[in-house]
Amino acid sequence: MKRIASIILLILGIYMIYLSIPSEGVIMRPPMVSGVAFILIGLVWLNPKTA
């Protein structure tokens, strides 16, 4: 269950970073920060040392 949640967090993080980069070139910071945080949490949960 933890593995599935971490994969969902990784996908959500990548999607949030994708949404934070608009075509005008101005980066929206809240989605970017949330995306990076989701990716980091997902990677920590996927790490076998934290199991």
Backbone as a ProteinNet text record, in pm:
[ID]
protein_1_A
[PRIMARY]
MKRIASIILLILGIYMIYLSIPSEGVIMRPPMVSGVAFILIGLVWLNPKTA
[TERTIARY]
82.4	0	86.4	196.3	285.4	352.9	382.9	446.8	351.7	225.2	126.6	110.1	104.8	91.5	213.1	332.2	451.9	456	409.8	405.2	303.3	189.7	89.6	147.4	222.5	284.8	386.5	464.2	561.2	491.3	385.5	310.9	247.4	189.7	128.1	232.1	351	457.5	502.7	518.9	558.8	450.5	324.7	213.7	206.2	230.6	228.4	339.5	457.8	566.4	530.4	468.7	424.3	323.5	231.3	130.9	189.6	302.8	358.5	437.1	461	537.2	440.9	387.8	294.4	368.5	293.7	354	417.7	378.1	435.1	576.1	617.1	751.3	761.8	651.7	653	617.8	708.8	687.5	602.8	497.1	414.2	477.7	516.9	594.9	518.8	396.1	330.9	316.7	271.8	266.1	404.4	504.7	640.3	693.1	673.1	719.8	644.4	514	435	479	506.3	551.1	683.4	778.2	908.2	890.5	805.6	782.5	717.9	620.8	557.5	658.4	747.2	848.8	943.5	986.6	1077.5	1011.8	887.2	816.4	799.9	764.7	750.7	881.1	992.3	1122.3	1163.2	1132.5	1165.2	1083.6	956.4	872.2	913.9	968.8	1013.6	1148	1221.3	1351.9	1334.5	1405	1386.8	1437.9	1522.7	1573.8	1467.8	1364.3	1259.9	1143.4	1150	1037.9	1027.4
-119.9	0	125.7	120.5	236.1	260.3	152.2	164.1	230.2	191.9	251.6	400	434.7	575.4	655.8	598.5	671.8	691.3	593	609	715.3	717.9	822.3	959.5	970.4	1098	1141	1048.1	1081.7	1133.8	1066	1110	1246.1	1264.7	1392.5	1504.2	1475.4	1575.1	1617.2	1520.7	1553.3	1635.5	1600.8	1675	1817.5	1834.2	1968.4	2055.5	1997.8	2074.2	2109.8	2017.3	2044.8	2159.7	2161.5	2267.8	2402.7	2402.4	2528.6	2603.6	2543.6	2609.8	2644.7	2767.3	2807.5	2847.2	2874.1	2908.3	3047.3	3135	3269.8	3271.4	3165.9	3158.8	3201.7	3243.9	3284.2	3161.9	3122.9	3003.4	3037.9	2960.2	2976.8	2895.3	2959.6	2892.5	2793	2820.9	2722.1	2582.7	2568.9	2433.5	2371.4	2453.2	2400.8	2345.3	2419.7	2374.8	2249.3	2246.8	2128.4	2007.5	2028.7	1918.9	1861.1	1947.7	1900.9	1826.7	1879.1	1813.3	1675.9	1664.9	1535.5	1434.9	1480.5	1390.2	1344	1435.4	1396.9	1298.6	1323.3	1232.2	1095.1	1093.8	967	889.6	960	892.5	838.5	912.4	864.1	739.7	739.3	622.6	501.9	525.4	413.6	357.4	433.4	389	266.9	157	36.8	53	149.8	171.4	229.2	295	354.8	259.6	141.1	45.9	-12.8
0	0	0	77	84.1	-50.9	-122	-252.8	-353.3	-349.4	-439.7	-409.6	-281.1	-242.5	-286.8	-277.6	-318	-469.1	-545.1	-690.9	-729.5	-660.9	-686.3	-653.4	-543.9	-508.7	-613.2	-665.9	-770.1	-895.5	-936.3	-1054.7	-1030.1	-913	-878.8	-874.8	-822	-817.6	-955.7	-1044.9	-1182.4	-1250.4	-1227.4	-1286.5	-1230.9	-1101.6	-1041.8	-1100.6	-1120.3	-1181.9	-1325.6	-1396.8	-1533.8	-1536.3	-1441.5	-1436.9	-1397.2	-1327.9	-1279	-1385.6	-1500.3	-1606.4	-1719.7	-1719.8	-1824.7	-1952.7	-2057.4	-2186.4	-2186.3	-2093.6	-2089.7	-2033.1	-1967.6	-1912.6	-1767.4	-1706.4	-1565.9	-1481.5	-1394.1	-1313.3	-1191.3	-1169.7	-1050.4	-938.4	-831.5	-728	-640.7	-594.7	-507.2	-568.6	-695.1	-751	-769.7	-799.3	-816.6	-684.7	-577.1	-445.4	-402.6	-425.1	-389.8	-471.5	-599	-683.8	-638.4	-604.6	-555.6	-423.3	-335.8	-206.4	-225.6	-316.8	-342.9	-396.5	-485.2	-540	-430.9	-344.8	-236.5	-139.5	-103.6	-13.1	-78.3	-206.8	-277.4	-284.4	-306.8	-311.8	-175.4	-69.6	65.1	96.4	58.8	85.7	2.3	-118.3	-201.4	-156.3	-76.2	-28.9	62	33.3	116.5	259.9	285.9	421.6	514.6	459.4	542.4	565.7	511.4	523.2	661.8
[MASK]
+++++++++++++++++++++++++++++++++++++++++++++++++++

